[in-house]
Amino acid sequence: MKTLILYTTTYGYTQEIVDEMKKRIPDATTINLQKTTDVNLDAYDSVILGGAIYVGKVHKNLIDFAKTHENELLKKELRLFLCCAFEANFNEEIKTNFPAGLVDHASSIENFGGKLQVEKMNFAHKMMVKMISKTPEGSKPILTHPERIETFLR
C-alpha cells in the first residue's frame, strides 16, 4: 500500500511528527502543502493529512487542499491529525477545520499535542501566546504526544 503524508507546519513541531511517521512508514511520500499544492493522489492508496492549529485554524493550504480534493480523499484510506496544544479543544478543532465527510471517513484521527517554540514565533504569535497564557486553559502545561503515532498508524 502506497502512503502519502500531506501536512503543513509553522514552527517545526508538525515536521517532527511527520519525520517520526516516515520512520515507521519508510516508503511513504511526504509533501509539505506550504511548498506545493500540486499533488496527484492517483498513485496512493492511503493518505495522512494534518497540521498545526493556530488560533483555531490550520494553515489555509491544508484546508483548501482538503476541500478541493474531498471526493478523491473519500476513495482513499484516510487518517487525519492535528498538532493541537489544547487537548480540550481538539474534537471541535477537527470538526471546524476538515470537511465533515472526511472526518466521518477517516479511519484514525489523532492529536499529537503541541510545542511552543517562542524563539521561532513571529511577533503576532508571541503576543497571542502571552494573552493565552493568562487564561485558565493557557496556564495548563502544553504537552507533546509523539507516542500516539504507533496507534494512529495501525
C-alpha positions as MATLAB code, in Angstrom:
seq = 'MKTLILYTTTYGYTQEIVDEMKKRIPDATTINLQKTTDVNLDAYDSVILGGAIYVGKVHKNLIDFAKTHENELLKKELRLFLCCAFEANFNEEIKTNFPAGLVDHASSIENFGGKLQVEKMNFAHKMMVKMISKTPEGSKPILTHPERIETFLR';
ca = [
       0.000    0.000    0.000;
       1.424    3.373   -1.038;
       1.073    6.097    1.565;
       1.142    9.857    1.120;
       1.611   12.191    4.084;
       0.369   15.725    3.379;
       0.972   18.385    6.003;
       1.671   21.984    6.878;
       3.998   23.178    9.618;
       4.612   26.624   11.021;
       7.393   26.356   13.573;
       8.530   22.754   13.127;
       6.654   20.529   15.572;
       4.409   19.087   12.848;
       7.555   18.383   10.813;
       8.931   16.424   13.791;
       5.734   14.338   13.901;
       5.845   13.711   10.141;
       9.511   12.670   10.399;
       8.542   10.136   13.098;
       5.738    8.795   10.869;
       8.200    8.480    7.998;
      10.476    6.324   10.182;
       7.570    3.922   10.669;
       6.475    4.017    7.001;
       9.825    4.389    5.181;
       8.350    4.166    1.674;
       5.769    6.906    2.353;
       5.926   10.102    0.339;
       5.795   13.338    2.348;
       4.677   16.664    0.913;
       4.555   19.992    2.715;
       1.484   21.750    1.289;
       3.074   25.117    2.048;
       5.643   24.357   -0.664;
       3.290   22.844   -3.249;
      -0.398   22.056   -3.536;
       0.002   20.415   -6.945;
      -0.447   16.835   -5.738;
      -1.677   13.847   -7.732;
      -3.420   11.399   -5.398;
      -3.888    8.656   -8.023;
      -0.760    6.691   -7.099;
      -1.667    6.403   -3.405;
      -3.949    4.030   -1.514;
      -3.571    5.756    1.842;
      -3.385    9.445    2.720;
      -2.429   11.042    6.035;
      -3.442   14.682    6.289;
      -2.668   17.122    9.081;
      -1.019   20.159   10.545;
      -0.815   22.577   13.451;
      -3.599   24.715   14.876;
      -3.086   28.427   15.467;
      -5.978   30.451   16.860;
      -8.384   27.674   15.945;
      -7.287   27.305   12.321;
      -4.971   25.097   10.328;
      -2.871   26.570    7.518;
      -5.001   27.780    4.598;
      -3.251   25.453    2.127;
      -4.216   22.412    4.198;
      -7.896   23.265    4.469;
      -8.086   24.340    0.814;
      -6.500   21.053   -0.249;
      -8.902   19.025    1.891;
     -11.921   20.838    0.461;
     -10.728   20.785   -3.153;
      -9.801   17.086   -3.085;
     -12.537   15.826   -0.772;
     -14.087   13.453   -3.334;
     -10.697   11.908   -4.151;
      -9.772   11.589   -0.466;
     -13.053    9.784    0.233;
     -11.822    6.989   -2.056;
      -8.618    6.500   -0.047;
      -7.770    5.097    3.342;
      -7.575    8.360    5.279;
      -6.062    9.426    8.578;
      -6.331   12.958    9.993;
      -4.183   14.594   12.634;
      -3.634   17.899   14.329;
      -0.891   19.280   16.492;
      -3.189   20.978   18.963;
      -1.733   22.287   22.216;
      -5.086   22.422   23.971;
      -6.419   18.871   24.259;
      -9.851   20.061   25.390;
     -10.339   21.857   22.054;
      -9.200   19.008   19.815;
     -12.557   17.470   18.840;
     -14.001   20.849   17.971;
     -10.851   21.829   16.028;
     -11.064   18.677   13.888;
     -14.723   19.349   13.065;
     -14.176   23.008   12.190;
     -11.018   22.533   10.112;
     -11.819   19.491    7.980;
     -14.914   18.776    5.873;
     -17.420   16.628    7.798;
     -17.279   13.917    5.131;
     -13.541   13.483    5.645;
     -13.879   13.411    9.427;
     -16.556   10.704    9.152;
     -14.494    8.729    6.604;
     -11.158    8.834    8.459;
     -10.039    5.506    9.919;
      -7.908    7.289   12.505;
      -7.952   10.809   13.961;
      -5.326   11.938   16.461;
      -3.938   14.908   18.343;
      -0.163   14.924   18.790;
      -0.208   17.854   21.203;
       1.796   20.976   20.692;
       5.092   22.612   21.348;
       5.539   26.317   21.938;
       8.714   27.367   20.192;
       8.520   31.012   21.191;
      12.006   31.769   19.882;
      10.788   30.929   16.352;
       7.460   32.777   16.554;
       6.596   35.972   14.778;
       5.544   38.963   16.835;
       1.788   38.365   16.463;
       2.051   34.743   17.620;
       4.220   35.771   20.572;
       1.554   38.273   21.633;
      -1.192   35.637   21.272;
       0.795   33.191   23.415;
       1.240   35.870   26.046;
      -2.506   36.600   26.099;
      -3.499   32.911   26.106;
      -1.076   32.147   28.933;
      -3.189   34.385   31.179;
      -6.326   32.242   30.656;
      -7.190   29.125   32.691;
      -6.636   26.896   29.627;
      -3.415   28.701   28.719;
      -1.933   28.207   32.152;
      -2.017   24.413   31.779;
       1.176   22.698   30.630;
       1.461   22.135   26.887;
       2.258   18.525   26.154;
       3.646   16.754   23.133;
       2.317   13.292   22.262;
       4.596   11.618   19.700;
       3.935    8.309   21.494;
       0.472    8.336   19.896;
       1.952    7.782   16.419;
       2.035    3.965   16.725;
      -1.668    3.702   17.491;
      -2.540    6.331   14.865;
      -0.790    4.364   12.105;
      -2.349    0.965   12.915;
];
